[in-house]
Amino acid sequence: MTVTPLRGIRNGTPSELDGVHRPVVVVGGGQAGLSMSRCLQRAGVEHLVLERNEVGHSWKTYRWDTFCLVTPNWQCKLPDFPYGEGGYGGTDPHGFMVRTEIIDYLEAYRAFIDPPLVEGVGVTRVSRDDHGTYVLETTAGRLTADQVVIATGGYHTPITPPLSSPLPAGITQVQSEHYKNGSQLPPGEVLVVGSGQSGAQIAEDLHLEGRQVHLVVGNAPRVARFYRGRDVTDWLDDLGYYKMPVTEHPRREAVRAQANHYVTGRDGGRDIDLRAHARDGMKLYGLMTDHRDGVLHFAPDLTASLDHADEVSESIKDTIDKHIAAKQIDAPVEDRYTPVWAPAEDPTSLDLASSGITSVVWCIGFRQDFSWIDVPVFSGRGTPGHSRGVTSAPGLYFLGLPWQWTWGSGRFSGVGDDARYLAERIRSQRGLTSSGGRGDVCNVLALGS
């Protein structure tokens, strides 16, 4: 099929896209889509990147004011553009970029790679015709491609639990992606539902603002920020945890649904200790089970959830201790965590009318929504079936999914490795010779796969 010229592609108007054909179209212009574009550039594959909004939109729009990375800056390793020397030039590798710095990093990466990107174009349907060509219906018309990479991530639709009755109309409800700070909420006490990374950090944010916080605690584990003289992330990296493929993880693909450990990079990094927050006035509850007649009901599992989170954190320390001993590393000895608070009993109900709660922040995760992809590569639950992003439909790939291949697949740390792998698959399918060049970042031999 003939490649239709596209004038001024980086500033192209939507009307210029109708009827365009590209060998590869990448859907999504975030860190995954930009990484894919860089690796396709290096592999010599002509392509087009479509972004519904603008580069960095999610970071600009769907993060709270005090948001920061929970992993240190040195883990930001977009292809050819690591955080420090020889890339972005950042000077605080063991710090944690705040929201505005993350946006700056992404925008600097965009300028560095100068991708064939069109912003403001949403893809509404992807299908495959009888000849095996992919057809993309967009807000700017119909495009076609030989191969398509879906790089829209894996967190699409916020989850709100089904309840027997709706919450009272007078209570303000906010999803985590729309929370900015406490001032957007009405005066009064706040209920935060969910204790994963977002929930634990938002609850702490409100707590530090002086708000009375009620936190519904789930089964998310926690991890210490520092242990025996180093960030725990550094120890886990030495142990090879971040390079472990999903096929070797004890839980295999089931780990993709596992909640992330809660911790924070705020103020230079620290633990999030829900027990300490409870000691200082935060009110904790177990898993929310229902709402009836103005009363929230909870499972009697708060003690078990707190104990489980501590056990996971301590087990990670056990692993680090064994590593230090085996390698005879000179590391300072550190006392283990001692719980500073425990519930006298697990609360099982909360009357909203008498509690003073005026707002709820929902932080219980997101569902994937790929309903706009009309290609039979999905499970009954709507999740894409794939092997390291390669689906059963020739030429259809995914990038940036949680645990797509490693822990870092959906993050700055590992998305580049997955992009390199897919670029080589795409290059091979097109019968091209690797373009080589500096470091040959898209050479599959460098992937260790």
Secondary structure, DSSP 8 states (H G I E B T S, - for coil): ------TTGGG--GGGSTT-EEEEEEE--SHHHHHHHHHHHHTT--EEEEESS-TTHHHHHSS-TT-B-SS-GGG-EETTEESSTTTT--S-TTS--BHHHHHHHHHHHHHHH---EEES--EEEEEE-TTS-EEEEETTEEEEEEEEEE-S-S--EE-----SS---TTSEEEEGGG---GGGS-SSEEEEE--SHHHHHHHHHHHHTT--EEEE--S--B--SEETTEEHHHHHHHTTGGG--GGGSTTGGGGGGS---B-B-GGG-B---HHHHHHTT-EEE--EEEEETTEEEE-S-HHHHHHHHHHHHHHHHHHHHHHHHHHT---------------SS---EEEHHHHTEEEEEE-S-EE---TTB-SS-B-TTS-B--BTTB-SSTTEEE-S-TTSSSGGGGSTTTHHHHHHHHHHHHHHHTT------GGGTT-GGGGT-
